Amino acid sequence: HVVALDIPDGERRAWFPSAGGYVATPTMARTVVGTRAVSGPAILDAYDTTIVLPPDAVAQSDGCGSIVISVPDSVME
């Protein structure tokens, strides 16, 4: 069975309306957010979830194992 640490970095094309279409989007293990902030676009993978960060969003650890995502208003329009 695959755990978060076994997930290799890569890249996928993902659709983001705020970017006007498909964007080459880096993929990485969710666990990287525990060591550094991640700016979108990005896809964070784990064995039990996938988190999609739109362009200009930022994911950070809250220090207790959760991820806090800041999404700018321009992405929400």
C-alpha positions, 0 to 999 in steps of 0.5 A: 500500500502507498503512503504519503512518503512514497508519492513521487513529485511529478506534474499534471495538467489541471484546469484553472478558470482563473488562469484561462485554461489548462496549466502544467501543475506540479504534484508532490506529497502532502507532507512537504507542507509540514516543512515549507509553504507551497504556492499554487498551482500545485497538487498535493497527494496523499494516500487518502486525499488530494488537495488542489491549490489554484494559482496564487493560493498558498498552503501552510501547516498550522503546526498541528498536522492540518493545512491552512490554505489562503486563496486570493479573491481573484481566484474566487471570482 
